[in-house]
Amino acid sequence: MFNKILIANRGEIACRVMATAKKLGIGTVAVYSDADAGAKHVAMADEAYRIGPAPAGESYLKSDRIIEACRRSGAQAVHPGYGFLSENPDFVDALENAGIAFIGPSAFSIRAMGLKDAAKTLMQKAGVPVVPGYHGDNQDADFLKLQAGRIGYPVLIKARAGGGGKGMRRVDDQKDFVEALRGAKREGEASFGDGRVLIEKYLTMPRHIEVQVFGDSHGNAVHLFERDCSLQRRHQKVIEEAPAPGMPEDMRLAMGEAAVKAARTIDYCGAGTIEFIADVSEGLRADRFYFMEMNTRLQVEHPVTEMITGEDLVEWQLRVASGEALPKTQEELSFDGWAFEARLYAEDAPKGFLPAIGTLEHLVLPESTARVDSGVRAGDDITPYYDPMIAKVIVHGPTREAALGKLLASLEKTEVAGCVTNAAFLAALCRHEGFAGGDVDTGLIDRNLASLIAEPEVPDDAIAMAALTALGLTRPVTGTDPFGTLAGWRIWSASRQFALLEIAGEKRDVEVHALAPRRFAVHLENGIREYVLVSAADGACLYECQGHRARTVVVEGQKGLTVFLNGHAFTIGLPDALSANEDAAAAGDQLIAPMPGLVKVLTARTGDTVKKDQPLLILEAMKMEHTLKAPRDGVIGEVLVSEGEQVTDGTILLALAEEAGDAAA
């Protein structure tokens, strides 16, 4: 076994690997960019080395700097985590030449499975079923369009070096093929340095089921059963579970055997995942699953396999990489119960899942009810440089129903302020009748998107507690002065105060009367309600209203208040009462960057006549492309950015000329 390893990654996966290494008594070395100098994984490690500026291309993707950190620290091996250099065969070769072990498969195995087209050809020869499609080298747009027509629409364009949903486009009609091809190629080039694609038949009722495999240097290979990753949006996984609901035993056996066959075909050593797509138009069947790709690394969702099998997959990786045989044979492996993993991201679901940035002003994760894998702490920044994951919330239960209930309860206990998250969306998925019943496929989210992202109306109690907080009436009593308990109260009559709040984009004056110490009447749209503050400290308030007691947490941040109540988070603004009212119409005259990003494609020109919702600009953020459209019909008056320019959140990208009516006014 190794004495010291370097983790060539960041965030939650770096922390996850360190936890197992420390359990085994192995020393840990972290690497960090300038953006991560104060990160959690740096604090956890025994020692750490700076490897460059914030952009990944200048730090975490610099193999020479990681090897130098190994030399300086004396690390015997490198664990790559996932992403970054984890599936880069040249990095593996460089480590081998430097006499440093790679905690993962050989460069040969990575190359064999690294390109989707070559991998599928290899699997076909090995007798593993693959999805019908074109996996050849000809990348001419007209030729690929012809192949798509032969396969039959809908088709899926996929970057051959892709992963994580990047470089993928579904095309339902041939008229949209060329534009979708261009987008997939651009995204593939930006994310993987390879713009080549393959074309596959798009299954209209698919499920994404994958099998965890492991091999060692002694010729052994096993599988650790399946995971269902069908709950996806934009080809990215949202909630994973193990085992797969409704899986027939003959199909489980067939998929496991096919996965092990795939691993043996390339003499695989280490942790890997064989991803299959299953056609469930007639239910799960042993003859209706197809190889998609192999991930030659540890998966983000590996904890659900750990939860049902009781195995530590990182420990398996470390033992196999140090030359040991697999800890168990296939016959010794079994699973028990059910597990779910939800990916908590800094992203705005109602706004198309736009990645978000911000400071985690308040962070409470449900560690009493779930396993939480996280690489951030309260006070940390979510930056535009890396994947905006906050945490993985993982639960286990004796049945699927019990585990899903535990996941929902855990998500409802999650509190994040300072940065928008997808927590409400994840909770809505847990409550979804179809998902709860195990009726899942990759189209579930798209079919139900409107209801899943619907934002609940802000309840009266949340508004009242926000108003009391804004007026400073929930601050805890300090000192021994009896008059300190009389916040907001007047001896001759109830004091009258107003809290200016912004709720769902509308400004509202909320009137508050102090009736007695810690007792208030709040004027709400549905009438006047009396609130008694039973206790209040550090933003947590226990209040009583109309004979009902409840607990809430109100966090004051730079952008206003976040009220956590009944498993929901409500954002309530605190507008400046002295500022001029914003001209709502002006927003329709400008195209504004919804997030920090790179102006990838700019089709707008000054003087162009455009129609409402006409694509004008493509903004690349976190390696994903976002198309921005004209806010109304009109003429472009001024273009304020250029292709290749990096912009910040809120940057005005272009402005439409005033309409004739506006000019006359």
Secondary structure, DSSP 8 states (H G I E B T S, - for coil): --SEEEE---HHHHHHHHHHHHHTT-EEEEEEEGGGTT-HHHHHSSEEEEEESSSGGGTTT-HHHHHHHHHHHT--EEE--SSTTTT-HHHHHHHHHTT-EESS--HHHHHHHHSHHHHHHHHHHHT--B-SEE-SS---HHHHHHHHHHH-SSEEEEEEEEETTEEEEEESSGGGHHHHHHHHHHHHHHHHS---EEEEE--SSEEEEEEEEEE-TTS-EEEEEEEEEEEEETTEEEEEEES-TT--HHHHHHHHHHHHHHHHHTT--EEEEEEEEEE-TTS--TTSEEEEEEE-S--TTHHHHHHHH---HHHHHHHHHTT---SS-GGG----SEEEEEEEESEEGGGTSEE--EE-SEEE--TTTSEEEES--TT-EE-TTS--EEEEEEEEESSHHHHHHHHHHHHHT-EEESS--SHHHHHHHHH-HHHHTT---TTHHHHTHHHHH------HHHHHHHHHHHTTTTS---SS-GGGG-TT--SSS-EEEEEEEEETTEEEEEEEEEEETTEEEEEETTEEEEEEEEEEETTEEEEEETTEEEEEEEEEETTEEEEEETTEEEEEB---TTS----HHHHTTEEE-SSSEEEEEE---TT-EE-TT-EEEEEEETTEEEEEE-SSSEEEEEE---TT-EE-TT-EEEEE---HHHHH-
